Amino acid sequence: MQNRRVLISGASVAGPALAFWLRRHGFTPTVVERAPEPRDGGYAVDFRGASLRVLDRMGLLGQVEAAATRMGEVTYVDSAGRPLVVTPPTYQSGELEILRGDLSRILYEATEDGVEYVFGDSITGVTEHGEGVTVTFDRGEPREFDLVVGADGLHSNVRSLVFGDESRFRRDLGYYVSIFTVPNHLGLDHAGRFYNEPNRTVGVYSARDNTEAKALFWFGSAPLAHDHRDVEQQRRIVEETFRDVGWETPVLLKAMREAPDFYFDSASQIKLDSYARGRVALVGDAAYCAAPLSGMGTSLAIVGAYVLAGELAAAGGDHVPAFRAYQDEMRGFVDACQKLAEGNGKWFVPPTRTWLRFRNLNYRLLPYLPWRKVIEELPLKAGNAITLKRYAVAPA
């Protein structure tokens, strides 16, 4: 086996999942993460189709199911909180739903004993040479690795260093989202409440067995000039955008100032011709972010990690054929998952009152529509748009 030493940038989902499989296949993974410790909080993420089978092969499906949100119905309400329309659980949360922070914890705990984690540091340079890669860090000393993998999200540092500026690969869908933890002041019981005004959506849903809730703000916008690391600037954007919105919005905006896990970003996709360059590969959102509107980002990360590690093992560590096979295996799956996000924005963030009425009418009629089954099965079809190989695992 060649190229055993693999550096992974990012310890959210794709990074630890990749480290899990690399270790299983006899590689020596190291994970570097900018945050000082594993990240908690975050929004709910869904699993469908092939990703559930990967969790099962990891032996982690039971733990993920135990931490599932078990989300029930989501009710759209008017400004007085009166119900307008109700959507069924699977429409919002897939086959299995879990908070991103809970998933990250499960993956980290499954790998911490056999994987080197370096928290509080980030990559500043990647220099490939004949036999490997020299990597420099913001805080640590330079180190040598055989391969480097960017699993560091939409704004991937590794991708910027090796592939070029993010603007070359990012496709904005015209929406922004903010999510953070708040008290469950509505007393929601495994349920959600959403409120719409044209081009703006506010929601709140219970989490962690109703002990807390997640506030959700979506809005349509042309690209904004903002720093994705400037949290205070992002809070101001949300406050200014929603200052005149009714329902529970003022309460949620006030709670935003106390939230420990504020998140804000654009709904964007990453489109790359190749997921690898030389000895450097990308996985998860760094390679093929599908945007939150698709509901498939976590499935892509879990499956992508499984395939990348498996192809490296099948090639005996030879990165050239392994990276090519990884791309060939993933391309159709990526295309299917990214396609789900196209056009979804108008349904979740109706741009006009006419669209809002049309959306609500369709939701009310959904149980009676002859194409209801087709609509419900589209995400599942995308989630199964890959045939998972069985990769031989190295003996312990």
TORKOL-4160 file (C-alpha; in steps of 0.2 Angstrom, whole numbers, padded with zeros to 4 digits, m for minus):
396
<pt num="1" X="0000" Y="0000" Z="0000"/>
<pt num="2" X="0007" Y="0017" Z="m0005"/>
<pt num="3" X="0002" Y="0035" Z="0000"/>
<pt num="4" X="m0003" Y="0030" Z="0017"/>
<pt num="5" X="m0001" Y="0047" Z="0025"/>
<pt num="6" X="m0017" Y="0057" Z="0021"/>
<pt num="7" X="m0020" Y="0075" Z="0028"/>
<pt num="8" X="m0039" Y="0079" Z="0029"/>
<pt num="9" X="m0044" Y="0098" Z="0031"/>
<pt num="10" X="m0061" Y="0099" Z="0040"/>
<pt num="11" X="m0069" Y="0090" Z="0055"/>
<pt num="12" X="m0087" Y="0092" Z="0052"/>
<pt num="13" X="m0095" Y="0078" Z="0043"/>
<pt num="14" X="m0085" Y="0073" Z="0027"/>
<pt num="15" X="m0068" Y="0074" Z="0036"/>
<pt num="16" X="m0071" Y="0062" Z="0050"/>
<pt num="17" X="m0081" Y="0051" Z="0039"/>
<pt num="18" X="m0067" Y="0050" Z="0027"/>
<pt num="19" X="m0055" Y="0047" Z="0041"/>
<pt num="20" X="m0066" Y="0033" Z="0047"/>
<pt num="21" X="m0064" Y="0023" Z="0031"/>
<pt num="22" X="m0046" Y="0027" Z="0027"/>
<pt num="23" X="m0041" Y="0020" Z="0044"/>
<pt num="24" X="m0052" Y="0005" Z="0041"/>
<pt num="25" X="m0042" Y="0002" Z="0024"/>
<pt num="26" X="m0025" Y="0004" Z="0032"/>
<pt num="27" X="m0021" Y="0022" Z="0029"/>
<pt num="28" X="m0015" Y="0034" Z="0042"/>
<pt num="29" X="m0026" Y="0049" Z="0042"/>
<pt num="30" X="m0023" Y="0066" Z="0051"/>
<pt num="31" X="m0038" Y="0079" Z="0052"/>
<pt num="32" X="m0034" Y="0097" Z="0054"/>
<pt num="33" X="m0049" Y="0109" Z="0060"/>
<pt num="34" X="m0049" Y="0128" Z="0061"/>
<pt num="35" X="m0061" Y="0127" Z="0076"/>
<pt num="36" X="m0053" Y="0124" Z="0093"/>
<pt num="37" X="m0064" Y="0109" Z="0096"/>
<pt num="38" X="m0078" Y="0098" Z="0088"/>
<pt num="39" X="m0092" Y="0110" Z="0082"/>
<pt num="40" X="m0108" Y="0108" Z="0091"/>
<pt num="41" X="m0125" Y="0115" Z="0086"/>
<pt num="42" X="m0130" Y="0118" Z="0068"/>
<pt num="43" X="m0146" Y="0114" Z="0058"/>
<pt num="44" X="m0155" Y="0097" Z="0055"/>
<pt num="45" X="m0148" Y="0087" Z="0041"/>
<pt num="46" X="m0156" Y="0073" Z="0031"/>
<pt num="47" X="m0151" Y="0055" Z="0026"/>
<pt num="48" X="m0159" Y="0047" Z="0011"/>
<pt num="49" X="m0155" Y="0031" Z="0001"/>
<pt num="50" X="m0137" Y="0026" Z="m0001"/>
<pt num="51" X="m0131" Y="0037" Z="0013"/>
<pt num="52" X="m0141" Y="0026" Z="0025"/>
<pt num="53" X="m0132" Y="0010" Z="0019"/>
<pt num="54" X="m0115" Y="0018" Z="0021"/>
<pt num="55" X="m0120" Y="0023" Z="0039"/>
<pt num="56" X="m0125" Y="0004" Z="0042"/>
<pt num="57" X="m0108" Y="m0002" Z="0034"/>
<pt num="58" X="m0100" Y="0010" Z="0047"/>
<pt num="59" X="m0109" Y="0002" Z="0061"/>
<pt num="60" X="m0116" Y="0019" Z="0066"/>
<pt num="61" X="m0134" Y="0019" Z="0060"/>
<pt num="62" X="m0140" Y="0014" Z="0077"/>
<pt num="63" X="m0132" Y="0029" Z="0085"/>
<pt num="64" X="m0138" Y="0041" Z="0072"/>
<pt num="65" X="m0156" Y="0034" Z="0074"/>
<pt num="66" X="m0155" Y="0036" Z="0093"/>
<pt num="67" X="m0150" Y="0054" Z="0090"/>
<pt num="68" X="m0163" Y="0057" Z="0077"/>
<pt num="69" X="m0174" Y="0073" Z="0078"/>
<pt num="70" X="m0190" Y="0062" Z="0075"/>
<pt num="71" X="m0198" Y="0078" Z="0068"/>
<pt num="72" X="m0216" Y="0078" Z="0065"/>
<pt num="73" X="m0227" Y="0090" Z="0055"/>
<pt num="74" X="m0222" Y="0107" Z="0050"/>
<pt num="75" X="m0236" Y="0120" Z="0050"/>
<pt num="76" X="m0236" Y="0136" Z="0040"/>
<pt num="77" X="m0245" Y="0150" Z="0049"/>
<pt num="78" X="m0251" Y="0167" Z="0047"/>
<pt num="79" X="m0245" Y="0182" Z="0056"/>
<pt num="80" X="m0257" Y="0178" Z="0071"/>
<pt num="81" X="m0250" Y="0160" Z="0072"/>
<pt num="82" X="m0266" Y="0153" Z="0064"/>
<pt num="83" X="m0262" Y="0137" Z="0054"/>
<pt num="84" X="m0263" Y="0139" Z="0035"/>
<pt num="85" X="m0256" Y="0122" Z="0029"/>
<pt num="86" X="m0247" Y="0107" Z="0036"/>
<pt num="87" X="m0234" Y="0097" Z="0028"/>
<pt num="88" X="m0230" Y="0079" Z="0032"/>
<pt num="89" X="m0214" Y="0074" Z="0041"/>
<pt num="90" X="m0205" Y="0066" Z="0027"/>
<pt num="91" X="m0208" Y="0081" Z="0016"/>
<pt num="92" X="m0195" Y="0091" Z="0027"/>
<pt num="93" X="m0184" Y="0079" Z="0035"/>
<pt num="94" X="m0181" Y="0064" Z="0023"/>
<pt num="95" X="m0179" Y="0046" Z="0029"/>
<pt num="96" X="m0169" Y="0050" Z="0044"/>
<pt num="97" X="m0164" Y="0067" Z="0051"/>
<pt num="98" X="m0151" Y="0072" Z="0064"/>
<pt num="99" X="m0144" Y="0089" Z="0070"/>
<pt num="100" X="m0127" Y="0092" Z="0061"/>
<pt num="101" X="m0118" Y="0094" Z="0078"/>
<pt num="102" X="m0125" Y="0078" Z="0084"/>
<pt num="103" X="m0119" Y="0069" Z="0069"/>
<pt num="104" X="m0102" Y="0077" Z="0070"/>
<pt num="105" X="m0100" Y="0071" Z="0088"/>
<pt num="106" X="m0104" Y="0053" Z="0083"/>
<pt num="107" X="m0092" Y="0053" Z="0069"/>
<pt num="108" X="m0078" Y="0061" Z="0080"/>
<pt num="109" X="m0081" Y="0049" Z="0094"/>
<pt num="110" X="m0080" Y="0034" Z="0081"/>
<pt num="111" X="m0063" Y="0040" Z="0075"/>
<pt num="112" X="m0054" Y="0050" Z="0090"/>
<pt num="113" X="m0045" Y="0034" Z="0096"/>
<pt num="114" X="m0037" Y="0030" Z="0080"/>
<pt num="115" X="m0035" Y="0046" Z="0070"/>
<pt num="116" X="m0024" Y="0061" Z="0074"/>
<pt num="117" X="m0035" Y="0077" Z="0076"/>
<pt num="118" X="m0027" Y="0094" Z="0076"/>
<pt num="119" X="m0039" Y="0107" Z="0082"/>
<pt num="120" X="m0036" Y="0126" Z="0081"/>
<pt num="121" X="m0026" Y="0126" Z="0066"/>
<pt num="122" X="m0028" Y="0128" Z="0047"/>
<pt num="123" X="m0018" Y="0125" Z="0031"/>
<pt num="124" X="m0009" Y="0140" Z="0023"/>
<pt num="125" X="0001" Y="0131" Z="0009"/>
<pt num="126" X="0001" Y="0115" Z="m0001"/>
<pt num="127" X="0017" Y="0112" Z="m0011"/>
<pt num="128" X="0017" Y="0095" Z="m0021"/>
<pt num="129" X="0033" Y="0087" Z="m0025"/>
<pt num="130" X="0037" Y="0070" Z="m0033"/>
<pt num="131" X="0034" Y="0059" Z="m0018"/>
<pt num="132" X="0022" Y="0069" Z="m0008"/>
<pt num="133" X="0015" Y="0085" Z="m0002"/>
<pt num="134" X="0023" Y="0098" Z="0010"/>
<pt num="135" X="0009" Y="0107" Z="0020"/>
<pt num="136" X="0012" Y="0123" Z="0030"/>
<pt num="137" X="0000" Y="0128" Z="0044"/>
<pt num="138" X="m0006" Y="0144" Z="0052"/>
<pt num="139" X="0001" Y="0138" Z="0069"/>
<pt num="140" X="0010" Y="0122" Z="0068"/>
<pt num="141" X="0026" Y="0117" Z="0060"/>
<pt num="142" X="0027" Y="0111" Z="0041"/>
<pt num="143" X="0023" Y="0093" Z="0039"/>
<pt num="144" X="0025" Y="0080" Z="0025"/>
<pt num="145" X="0010" Y="0070" Z="0018"/>
<pt num="146" X="0007" Y="0058" Z="0004"/>
<pt num="147" X="m0010" Y="0065" Z="0000"/>
<pt num="148" X="m0021" Y="0080" Z="0005"/>
<pt num="149" X="m0040" Y="0080" Z="0005"/>
<pt num="150" X="m0051" Y="0096" Z="0007"/>
<pt num="151" X="m0066" Y="0092" Z="0017"/>
<pt num="152" X="m0068" Y="0110" Z="0023"/>
<pt num="153" X="m0085" Y="0115" Z="0016"/>
<pt num="154" X="m0092" Y="0128" Z="0004"/>
<pt num="155" X="m0078" Y="0140" Z="0007"/>
<pt num="156" X="m0065" Y="0127" Z="0006"/>
<pt num="157" X="m0047" Y="0133" Z="0010"/>
<pt num="158" X="m0039" Y="0119" Z="0002"/>
<pt num="159" X="m0049" Y="0122" Z="m0014"/>
<pt num="160" X="m0044" Y="0140" Z="m0015"/>
<pt num="161" X="m0025" Y="0136" Z="m0012"/>
<pt num="162" X="m0025" Y="0122" Z="m0025"/>
<pt num="163" X="m0039" Y="0124" Z="m0038"/>
<pt num="164" X="m0041" Y="0143" Z="m0038"/>
<pt num="165" X="m0053" Y="0157" Z="m0031"/>
<pt num="166" X="m0070" Y="0151" Z="m0025"/>
<pt num="167" X="m0079" Y="0163" Z="m0037"/>
<pt num="168" X="m0074" Y="0152" Z="m0052"/>
<pt num="169" X="m0083" Y="0137" Z="m0045"/>
<pt num="170" X="m0098" Y="0144" Z="m0034"/>
<pt num="171" X="m0115" Y="0145" Z="m0042"/>
<pt num="172" X="m0126" Y="0156" Z="m0031"/>
<pt num="173" X="m0145" Y="0151" Z="m0031"/>
<pt num="174" X="m0151" Y="0168" Z="m0025"/>
<pt num="175" X="m0155" Y="0164" Z="m0007"/>
<pt num="176" X="m0147" Y="0166" Z="0010"/>
<pt num="177" X="m0150" Y="0156" Z="0026"/>
<pt num="178" X="m0147" Y="0159" Z="0044"/>
<pt num="179" X="m0150" Y="0146" Z="0058"/>
<pt num="180" X="m0146" Y="0146" Z="0076"/>
<pt num="181" X="m0152" Y="0138" Z="0093"/>
<pt num="182" X="m0165" Y="0147" Z="0103"/>
<pt num="183" X="m0176" Y="0142" Z="0118"/>
<pt num="184" X="m0192" Y="0132" Z="0113"/>
<pt num="185" X="m0203" Y="0146" Z="0119"/>
<pt num="186" X="m0218" Y="0140" Z="0108"/>
<pt num="187" X="m0217" Y="0123" Z="0117"/>
<pt num="188" X="m0216" Y="0114" Z="0101"/>
<pt num="189" X="m0217" Y="0095" Z="0102"/>
<pt num="190" X="m0206" Y="0087" Z="0088"/>
<pt num="191" X="m0214" Y="0100" Z="0076"/>
<pt num="192" X="m0211" Y="0116" Z="0067"/>
<pt num="193" X="m0219" Y="0132" Z="0063"/>
<pt num="194" X="m0215" Y="0142" Z="0047"/>
<pt num="195" X="m0221" Y="0160" Z="0042"/>
<pt num="196" X="m0219" Y="0168" Z="0025"/>
<pt num="197" X="m0219" Y="0185" Z="0019"/>
<pt num="198" X="m0214" Y="0188" Z="0001"/>
<pt num="199" X="m0196" Y="0184" Z="m0002"/>
<pt num="200" X="m0194" Y="0180" Z="0017"/>
<pt num="201" X="m0196" Y="0164" Z="0027"/>
<pt num="202" X="m0195" Y="0163" Z="0046"/>
<pt num="203" X="m0196" Y="0146" Z="0055"/>
<pt num="204" X="m0193" Y="0138" Z="0072"/>
<pt num="205" X="m0193" Y="0119" Z="0075"/>
<pt num="206" X="m0190" Y="0109" Z="0091"/>
<pt num="207" X="m0174" Y="0100" Z="0094"/>
<pt num="208" X="m0166" Y="0088" Z="0106"/>
<pt num="209" X="m0182" Y="0081" Z="0113"/>
<pt num="210" X="m0190" Y="0098" Z="0113"/>
<pt num="211" X="m0177" Y="0105" Z="0126"/>
<pt num="212" X="m0172" Y="0118" Z="0113"/>
<pt num="213" X="m0177" Y="0124" Z="0096"/>
<pt num="214" X="m0169" Y="0130" Z="0080"/>
<pt num="215" X="m0173" Y="0147" Z="0072"/>
<pt num="216" X="m0172" Y="0148" Z="0054"/>
<pt num="217" X="m0172" Y="0163" Z="0042"/>
<pt num="218" X="m0172" Y="0162" Z="0023"/>
<pt num="219" X="m0172" Y="0176" Z="0011"/>
<pt num="220" X="m0170" Y="0179" Z="m0008"/>
<pt num="221" X="m0157" Y="0192" Z="m0013"/>
<pt num="222" X="m0144" Y="0196" Z="m0026"/>
<pt num="223" X="m0126" Y="0191" Z="m0020"/>
<pt num="224" X="m0121" Y="0201" Z="m0005"/>
<pt num="225" X="m0104" Y="0208" Z="m0002"/>
<pt num="226" X="m0100" Y="0201" Z="0015"/>
<pt num="227" X="m0086" Y="0192" Z="0025"/>
<pt num="228" X="m0091" Y="0174" Z="0028"/>
<pt num="229" X="m0081" Y="0175" Z="0044"/>
<pt num="230" X="m0088" Y="0191" Z="0051"/>
<pt num="231" X="m0102" Y="0185" Z="0062"/>
<pt num="232" X="m0107" Y="0202" Z="0068"/>
<pt num="233" X="m0109" Y="0208" Z="0050"/>
<pt num="234" X="m0120" Y="0193" Z="0046"/>
<pt num="235" X="m0131" Y="0196" Z="0061"/>
<pt num="236" X="m0134" Y="0214" Z="0056"/>
<pt num="237" X="m0139" Y="0208" Z="0038"/>
<pt num="238" X="m0152" Y="0196" Z="0046"/>
<pt num="239" X="m0159" Y="0210" Z="0058"/>
<pt num="240" X="m0160" Y="0223" Z="0043"/>
<pt num="241" X="m0168" Y="0210" Z="0032"/>
<pt num="242" X="m0181" Y="0205" Z="0044"/>
<pt num="243" X="m0184" Y="0220" Z="0055"/>
<pt num="244" X="m0202" Y="0223" Z="0049"/>
<pt num="245" X="m0207" Y="0205" Z="0047"/>
<pt num="246" X="m0222" Y="0199" Z="0059"/>
<pt num="247" X="m0226" Y="0184" Z="0068"/>
<pt num="248" X="m0213" Y="0178" Z="0081"/>
<pt num="249" X="m0199" Y="0187" Z="0071"/>
<pt num="250" X="m0194" Y="0200" Z="0084"/>
<pt num="251" X="m0193" Y="0187" Z="0098"/>
<pt num="252" X="m0182" Y="0176" Z="0087"/>
<pt num="253" X="m0171" Y="0191" Z="0082"/>
<pt num="254" X="m0168" Y="0195" Z="0100"/>
<pt num="255" X="m0163" Y="0177" Z="0104"/>
<pt num="256" X="m0151" Y="0178" Z="0089"/>
<pt num="257" X="m0140" Y="0189" Z="0099"/>
<pt num="258" X="m0138" Y="0176" Z="0113"/>
<pt num="259" X="m0137" Y="0161" Z="0101"/>
<pt num="260" X="m0121" Y="0151" Z="0104"/>
<pt num="261" X="m0120" Y="0143" Z="0086"/>
<pt num="262" X="m0126" Y="0157" Z="0074"/>
<pt num="263" X="m0124" Y="0152" Z="0056"/>
<pt num="264" X="m0126" Y="0162" Z="0040"/>
<pt num="265" X="m0122" Y="0159" Z="0022"/>
<pt num="266" X="m0128" Y="0159" Z="0004"/>
<pt num="267" X="m0137" Y="0145" Z="m0004"/>
<pt num="268" X="m0124" Y="0140" Z="m0016"/>
<pt num="269" X="m0117" Y="0125" Z="m0026"/>
<pt num="270" X="m0100" Y="0120" Z="m0031"/>
<pt num="271" X="m0097" Y="0115" Z="m0049"/>
<pt num="272" X="m0080" Y="0107" Z="m0053"/>
<pt num="273" X="m0074" Y="0098" Z="m0069"/>
<pt num="274" X="m0063" Y="0088" Z="m0058"/>
<pt num="275" X="m0063" Y="0083" Z="m0039"/>
<pt num="276" X="m0044" Y="0081" Z="m0039"/>
<pt num="277" X="m0028" Y="0090" Z="m0044"/>
<pt num="278" X="m0012" Y="0080" Z="m0042"/>
<pt num="279" X="m0011" Y="0073" Z="m0025"/>
<pt num="280" X="m0025" Y="0084" Z="m0018"/>
<pt num="281" X="m0043" Y="0079" Z="m0019"/>
<pt num="282" X="m0059" Y="0087" Z="m0012"/>
<pt num="283" X="m0074" Y="0079" Z="m0004"/>
<pt num="284" X="m0091" Y="0084" Z="0002"/>
<pt num="285" X="m0097" Y="0102" Z="0001"/>
<pt num="286" X="m0079" Y="0107" Z="m0004"/>
<pt num="287" X="m0081" Y="0097" Z="m0020"/>
<pt num="288" X="m0099" Y="0097" Z="m0024"/>
<pt num="289" X="m0110" Y="0107" Z="m0012"/>
<pt num="290" X="m0128" Y="0104" Z="m0017"/>
<pt num="291" X="m0135" Y="0119" Z="m0007"/>
<pt num="292" X="m0147" Y="0117" Z="0008"/>
<pt num="293" X="m0162" Y="0118" Z="m0004"/>
<pt num="294" X="m0158" Y="0101" Z="m0010"/>
<pt num="295" X="m0158" Y="0092" Z="0007"/>
<pt num="296" X="m0144" Y="0081" Z="0000"/>
<pt num="297" X="m0128" Y="0089" Z="0006"/>
<pt num="298" X="m0125" Y="0077" Z="0021"/>
<pt num="299" X="m0129" Y="0062" Z="0010"/>
<pt num="300" X="m0116" Y="0067" Z="m0003"/>
<pt num="301" X="m0103" Y="0070" Z="0011"/>
<pt num="302" X="m0106" Y="0053" Z="0019"/>
<pt num="303" X="m0106" Y="0043" Z="0002"/>
<pt num="304" X="m0092" Y="0053" Z="m0005"/>
<pt num="305" X="m0081" Y="0049" Z="0009"/>
<pt num="306" X="m0085" Y="0031" Z="0008"/>
<pt num="307" X="m0081" Y="0030" Z="m0011"/>
<pt num="308" X="m0065" Y="0041" Z="m0010"/>
<pt num="309" X="m0058" Y="0030" Z="0003"/>
<pt num="310" X="m0064" Y="0014" Z="m0005"/>
<pt num="311" X="m0056" Y="0018" Z="m0022"/>
<pt num="312" X="m0039" Y="0023" Z="m0014"/>
<pt num="313" X="m0039" Y="0006" Z="m0005"/>
<pt num="314" X="m0044" Y="m0003" Z="m0021"/>
<pt num="315" X="m0030" Y="0005" Z="m0031"/>
<pt num="316" X="m0017" Y="0001" Z="m0017"/>
<pt num="317" X="m0015" Y="0019" Z="m0013"/>
<pt num="318" X="m0011" Y="0025" Z="m0031"/>
<pt num="319" X="m0020" Y="0041" Z="m0031"/>
<pt num="320" X="m0020" Y="0044" Z="m0050"/>
<pt num="321" X="m0032" Y="0029" Z="m0054"/>
<pt num="322" X="m0041" Y="0031" Z="m0037"/>
<pt num="323" X="m0046" Y="0049" Z="m0039"/>
<pt num="324" X="m0052" Y="0046" Z="m0057"/>
<pt num="325" X="m0063" Y="0031" Z="m0051"/>
<pt num="326" X="m0069" Y="0042" Z="m0037"/>
<pt num="327" X="m0075" Y="0055" Z="m0049"/>
<pt num="328" X="m0083" Y="0042" Z="m0061"/>
<pt num="329" X="m0092" Y="0034" Z="m0047"/>
<pt num="330" X="m0099" Y="0051" Z="m0039"/>
<pt num="331" X="m0103" Y="0061" Z="m0054"/>
<pt num="332" X="m0120" Y="0055" Z="m0058"/>
<pt num="333" X="m0125" Y="0055" Z="m0040"/>
<pt num="334" X="m0119" Y="0073" Z="m0038"/>
<pt num="335" X="m0128" Y="0079" Z="m0053"/>
<pt num="336" X="m0144" Y="0071" Z="m0047"/>
<pt num="337" X="m0143" Y="0078" Z="m0029"/>
<pt num="338" X="m0138" Y="0096" Z="m0036"/>
<pt num="339" X="m0153" Y="0095" Z="m0048"/>
<pt num="340" X="m0165" Y="0094" Z="m0033"/>
<pt num="341" X="m0161" Y="0112" Z="m0027"/>
<pt num="342" X="m0165" Y="0119" Z="m0044"/>
<pt num="343" X="m0182" Y="0128" Z="m0043"/>
<pt num="344" X="m0185" Y="0123" Z="m0024"/>
<pt num="345" X="m0182" Y="0141" Z="m0018"/>
<pt num="346" X="m0199" Y="0148" Z="m0024"/>
<pt num="347" X="m0208" Y="0134" Z="m0014"/>
<pt num="348" X="m0198" Y="0138" Z="0002"/>
<pt num="349" X="m0196" Y="0157" Z="0000"/>
<pt num="350" X="m0211" Y="0162" Z="m0012"/>
<pt num="351" X="m0206" Y="0178" Z="m0020"/>
<pt num="352" X="m0223" Y="0186" Z="m0021"/>
<pt num="353" X="m0240" Y="0185" Z="m0012"/>
<pt num="354" X="m0247" Y="0177" Z="m0028"/>
<pt num="355" X="m0233" Y="0163" Z="m0027"/>
<pt num="356" X="m0237" Y="0162" Z="m0008"/>
<pt num="357" X="m0255" Y="0158" Z="m0011"/>
<pt num="358" X="m0251" Y="0146" Z="m0025"/>
<pt num="359" X="m0239" Y="0137" Z="m0014"/>
<pt num="360" X="m0251" Y="0135" Z="0000"/>
<pt num="361" X="m0265" Y="0129" Z="m0011"/>
<pt num="362" X="m0253" Y="0116" Z="m0018"/>
<pt num="363" X="m0248" Y="0110" Z="m0001"/>
<pt num="364" X="m0267" Y="0109" Z="0004"/>
<pt num="365" X="m0271" Y="0099" Z="m0011"/>
<pt num="366" X="m0255" Y="0088" Z="m0011"/>
<pt num="367" X="m0264" Y="0073" Z="m0002"/>
<pt num="368" X="m0276" Y="0073" Z="m0017"/>
<pt num="369" X="m0265" Y="0076" Z="m0032"/>
<pt num="370" X="m0261" Y="0061" Z="m0043"/>
<pt num="371" X="m0243" Y="0066" Z="m0044"/>
<pt num="372" X="m0240" Y="0067" Z="m0026"/>
<pt num="373" X="m0231" Y="0050" Z="m0026"/>
<pt num="374" X="m0219" Y="0057" Z="m0039"/>
<pt num="375" X="m0215" Y="0072" Z="m0029"/>
<pt num="376" X="m0212" Y="0063" Z="m0013"/>
<pt num="377" X="m0201" Y="0050" Z="m0022"/>
<pt num="378" X="m0190" Y="0063" Z="m0031"/>
<pt num="379" X="m0178" Y="0065" Z="m0016"/>
<pt num="380" X="m0177" Y="0047" Z="m0013"/>
<pt num="381" X="m0173" Y="0044" Z="m0031"/>
<pt num="382" X="m0159" Y="0056" Z="m0030"/>
<pt num="383" X="m0153" Y="0048" Z="m0014"/>
<pt num="384" X="m0152" Y="0031" Z="m0023"/>
<pt num="385" X="m0143" Y="0038" Z="m0039"/>
<pt num="386" X="m0128" Y="0028" Z="m0035"/>
<pt num="387" X="m0124" Y="0009" Z="m0034"/>
<pt num="388" X="m0112" Y="0007" Z="m0019"/>
<pt num="389" X="m0097" Y="m0004" Z="m0022"/>
<pt num="390" X="m0092" Y="m0016" Z="m0009"/>
<pt num="391" X="m0074" Y="m0012" Z="m0005"/>
<pt num="392" X="m0063" Y="m0024" Z="0004"/>
<pt num="393" X="m0057" Y="m0019" Z="0021"/>
<pt num="394" X="m0039" Y="m0021" Z="0027"/>
<pt num="395" X="m0037" Y="m0034" Z="0041"/>
<pt num="396" X="m0036" Y="m0026" Z="0058"/>
